[in-house]
């Protein structure tokens, strides 16, 4: 996979002795990263203004939500100009867009986040156990039902032990709640990654991308200059994404229904909603009966099964 774009922006001569060389690189797997900066070199304001953040783990600046996505050319170019203005030499390297690689990068990122949340949950469980055990050990030394003997030499120690027990139990409860939240986040991220591979979810995304394609066509009709180039670049990404998703849906073996398959009076099975009676088959959606005075419309990619009326031969249904 080659480099689709490479450009060097040279700093003005008056700044060439004080500023260094910065590389803005975008890859399908890692997103947009900025390397070559150093503390106090004057690049921070431009990077922050462009929405970049510092990663201590990577040791570079990064653009949020760029990993596994197409490059945001406008933000990258804007940052390059801003850095050049303050005296840096800037190289921009953008890898050729590949939808399969970006999709896998998003899945990998989800796995990493899920594992990180699961790791935090495990640590919080350990802290919970340690605090709980410490609380139990404190009260284990006090006979069951033993009241505080006011005025006795043991009163101060007894009150101190109960206070220590309460502090430990409060911390234990806090750690347990943190563990539940982290575990919930881990499960949520894993569920999102799994859903991303669902043919139904892919079908929904295809519909959204195709709607954006139609919008781009309308915008291109009145666009001029550099704006045309940016719209064309986005159009190319949309074409690549739609083709990749449609191929993935086809590989899944799930049947994709169309208007030609459905007619009024048929039964269709919708994801998570069971069998529904078809009232009308529209070009892009199927209208199904509801208990109310209106119908619900669903895109064809949400249909997971199809049946003819009882007096006609049944159509095939998905497994």
N, C-alpha and C positions, 0 to 999 in steps of 0.2 A: 504494500500500500504506500504510494508515494506522497510527496508533498505537492499539494495543488497550488499553493500560493507562498511566495517568499519575497519579502521586500525589505529594504534597509532604509531607514530614515536617519540622515546624518544631522547631528546637532550643529547649531551655529558655531563658528570658530571661536567666538568670544567665550563660550562655555565649555569648549572641548577639553580644557585642562582641569576642570573641576568635576565633570560628570563622567560616568562610565558607560559601559555597554550593557543594555538590557534586552533580554529575549522574551517575547510574548509568543508562547507556543500553544497550539490547540491540537489535541489528538482525540480520536474517538473514545479511547479507553480512559484517559485521564482528565479530559476537559481542558479548560484554559488556565494555564499556569504562567507566572511571570518570574523569571530568574535573573540573577545578576545584580540585584539590589543589595544595599547594605544600610545598616542603621545610620541615620543622620545624613544620608546622601541627597535628600531633597525630593525623593520619589514618592514618599508616603502620601502626601496630600493628593497628588494626581491619582494614585491607586485607590485611595478611599473614595474620592469623588466619583470614580468610575465603578464603584460597587465591589471592589476586590477586598479580600480579607487575608490576613496573614495566617499561615498554617505552621505552627511550631513543629509538628510531626514531619512535614514535608520540607520545611525550611524554605518555602517559596510563598508568594502571593497567589491566590486562586480566585476564580470567578465562581460565585455560588451557583449551584444547579447547572453547571456546564458539563459535568461528567456524564457521558452517555447521551449528549445532545449535539445538534449541529452547531457550528461556531456562530456566535453573535457578532457578525462582521462590524456592525456599526459601533458597538461598544469597544471592540478591539481597536478599530481604527481611531476612535476618539481618544483612547488611552495612549496610543502611539503618538498622536499629535501633541497631547498634553505633556508627555515625557520629553518629546523633542523640544518643546517650547522652553523647558527648564534646563536644556543642555545635554540630554542623553542621546547616545546613538542607539537606535531601536531596531531590532530585527523581528519580523513577524513571520512565523512559520505555521501554516495551517494544513493539517493532514486532509487528504481527500475523504469526503464524507462516505461512510459505509453504514447503512442502517442495521445490518446484522451485528456489527461490532458495537455500535452504540446501545443496541438493545441488550446485548450481553453485559455491557458495562453497567447498565442500570440494574440488572439482576445481581451482578457482583457487588455493587454498592449496597443494595438492599440486604444481601447476605451479611456483609460486613457490619451494617448498622444493627441487624438483628442479633448477631453474635455479641456485639458490644453491649447492647441492652441486656442480653442474657447474662453476660459476664458481670454487669453491675448488679443484676438481680441476685446472682449467686453470692457476691460479696456482701450485699445487704442482708441476705439470709444468715450468713456467717456472723455478722455483727449483731443481728437480732438474737441469735443463739447465745453468743457470748454475754450480752447484756442480760438476757433472761436467766442464764445460769448464775451470773453474778448476783442478781436480785434474789434468786432462790437460796443461794448459799448464805446470804446475809440473814434471812429470816429463819433459816434452818437451825441457827444457833439459839433462837428464842423459843422457849416452850410454847406449844400451841395453846392459844387462849390466854397467854400471859399478859396482863394489863401493865400499863406503865405505872411503876410504883413511885408516886409523887413524893418527893422528899427523901427517897432512898438514894444511896450512892450510885445505883445503876440507872437512875432516871435519865441522866444526860446521855449516857451511852445508848440506852434504849431508843431515845428520840433520834439520836444521830443515825443509828442503824435503820430505823424506819424511813428516815429522810433519804438515806443512800439507796434503800430498796426502791422507793418511789422514783428517784431520779433514774435508776437503771431500768425500771419498768417503762417509764415514759420514753426513754431512748429506744428500748426494745420495740415498743409499738411504732415509733417513728421509722426505725429501720425496716420493720415488717411492711409498713405501708410503702416505703420507697421500693422495696423488693417487688411488691405487687404491681406498682406502677411500671417499673422497668420490665418486668415479665410481660405485662400487657402491651407495652410498646414493641417488645420483641415479637410477640404473636401478631400484632397488627402489621408490622413491616413484612413479616413472612407471608401473611395473607395477601398483602398488596402485590408482592412479587409473584405469588402463585396466580392471582387474578390477572396479572399482566399477560400471562401466557394463555388465558382462556380465549377460545375462539370467539365467544360472545363479546368479551371486552375488546378484543382486536377488531371485531366488526364495528363496534361503536366508534372506535378511534378512526377506522377507515371512513366512516360516515362524516366525522368531524373534519378530517383532512380533506375530503372531497368538497365539503362545503367551503373550506378555506381556499381550495383551488379555484372554485367558481368566483369567489370574492376577489382573488388575485387577478383573474382574467379581466374583471371589471375595472380594477385599479390600474392595470397595465394600459388600458385603452386611453387613459388620460395622463399617464406618467411621462416624464421627460428626464434626460440627463442621467446622473448617477442613480437616481431613484429607480430607473428602469433596471439597471444592473442588479440592484439589491432585490427587487421583486423577482427577477429572473432566477437569482440564486436561491431564494426561498422557494420558488416554483420547482426548481430541480430537487430540492430536499423533499418536498411534498411528494413528488413523483416517485422518488426512491423509497420513501416510507410506505406509501400506498402499495407499491409493488411487493415490498418485503412482507407486509402484513397479509396481503391477499395470498401470497405464496405460503406463508405460515399457516393460515386458515385451511388452505387446501391440503397441506401436509398432515394436518391434524385428523383428517378423515371425516370431519363433521360436515354434514350436508348443509349447504347454504341455499335456502329457499328463495324463490323469486315470485313475482306476480303470476307467472305462467303456471306455477305449482298450486296456487291457492285460489279458491273460489268461494262465493257466498254459500253459507251452510256447512262448510267444512269445520272440523275441529283442529285447533292448533295448540301445541304445548309450548308454553312460554317459560323462560328461565325463572324458576322460583315462584311460578304462579299456577301451575297445573294446566289442565285442558280448558280452552276457551272457544266459544262459538264465533265463527267469522261472520261479520255483518257485511263487510266490504273489503275487497282487495284493491288497494290503491297502488300507484306506481312505486312508491318508496316505503309504504307502511301498510299494515293490515289492521283493520278496525274490528275490535271484538266486543261482544255484548257485555254489558255490566248490569247490575241490579237497578241502575238509575236511568234517567232519561237520556243519557249521553253514552257514547262509546269511547273506549280507550284505543289509542293508536300505538302500535309497536313496530319498530323497524324489522325487516325480514330476518336480519341476522340474529334477532332474539328468539326466533322460532327454533325449538329443539325437537319437535315432533309434529306429524301431520296425519290426520285421518279423514277419510271420506265419510259421508253420512252412512248410516247403518245399511241402507238398501243399495249401496254401491261398494265396489271392491276397495279395500283399504290401501292407502298409499304407504310406502315404506316409512319407518320411523327410525330415529337415531338410537343407537344403543345407549 
